[in-house]
Amino acid sequence: MKRADLADLVAFSVVAEEGSFTRAAGRLAMSQSALSHAMRSLEERLGVPLLSRTTRRVATTEAGEELLRSLSPAFKEIELALLLLGAKRTKAAGTVRLTMSEHAALLLIRPILPSFIDAYPDINVEVDANDGFVDIVAERFDGGIRRGEHLQKDMVALRLSVDTRVVVLASPAYIASHGTPNEPRDLSGHRCIGYRFATSGAVFAWEFQKRGRKVEVRPDGQLVFNTLGLIMAAVEEGQGIGYVFEDQVASQLANGSVVRILESWCPAFPGYYIYYPRQRLMPSAFAALLAVLRANV
């Protein structure tokens, strides 16, 4: 394989993952025009279209999806090997500081901590569980974990979880008392529980999509919280309707304490990514933790 082919395949995988030439070019530190030219050249060499381009999004074709499935395992192995090599180059020691939501910490960090701290006794791990958006450079964090649509610009980003859908939830008691909304516009007559961002102070807008039609609803209810726990407690107690990510409420959905509504309107959003500044020499402690996280994807 020629070196140019490998470089273009790497670029293709980034474009497919980001669904955007702009974001992919930022990750690859190249211009959009150069990236677009590289993708056209790759398609010409392979003789098949790999990407479907519109004014709003870039998506893989059937051939592109097949190629991506073949490439992903190999790229992940190479990436993990390089991370492990970096971690082993010197004795891994020091403190790793990460910022993320509480849910990301419980889903991705908590499961690996017991084995990690046993394997690396000289590494300290500090997690700032914060739903606000933090400037990791200014606040001196090694990295952050956020949903794909909320990543800080000009960062290296590695996917840690699959995409997830949002769910609109209410308790059976609330539905029995107030009825079921059939469309997003029906929410104007219901008690919608808001979520306020810690840093900006804005209340999160609920996004819906169906057959290409997008609708945004500003929750207008008596209750506004800034933690998932308080929102879900209020939903389960029948105090209103909540809008959360599906992977945050698996247990409540399973035990029937809440039910889905407006399911056909609920879109999918990118999963979690770990992101960090580009740097020539990665701290050994962060490299070790990064390698373990990638191995558990």
Secondary structure, DSSP 8 states (H G I E B T S, - for coil): --HHHHHHHHHHHHHHHHT-HHHHHHHHTS-HHHHHHHHHHHHHHHTS--EEE-SS-EEE-HHHHHHHHHHHHHHHHHHHHHHHHHHHHS---EEEEEEE-HHHIIIIIGGGHHHHHHH-TTEEEEEEE-SS---TTTTT-SEEEEEGGG--SS-EEEE-S--EEEEEEE-HHHHHHH---SSGGGGGGS-B-EEB-TTT--B--EEEEETTEEEEE---SS-EESSHHHHHHHHHTTS-BEEEEGGGSHHHHHHTSSEEESGGG--EE--EEEEE---SS--HHHHHHHHHHHHT-
